[in-house]
Amino acid sequence: MGIAERMAAAERIREAEEARDVLRAALTEVGVTLPSLGLDCVSLAADPPYPLVELGRCAPRTARQLAAALSAGTAPGDRS
């Protein structure tokens, strides 16, 4: 992989980390914690990496909290 490809891969990873952090912060605001929230290791190991945000596993109670928070929220892009 050349320098340009490595830089593009690093930028994709930074974007995925930022998306994970934004999601974690938004979930925290509504009282939801996804303990396994992170980047998917398999997608990082691809050549070139195509990072995915892994939501992971959670207890049924957390799943219900997440569903309630989503139901009470606005549609994506409607936040002002």
Secondary structure, DSSP 4 states (H G I P E B T S, - for coil): --HHHHHHHHHHHHHHHHHHHHHHHHHHHTT---TT-EE-HHHHHSSS----EE-----HHHHHHHHHHHHHSPPTT---
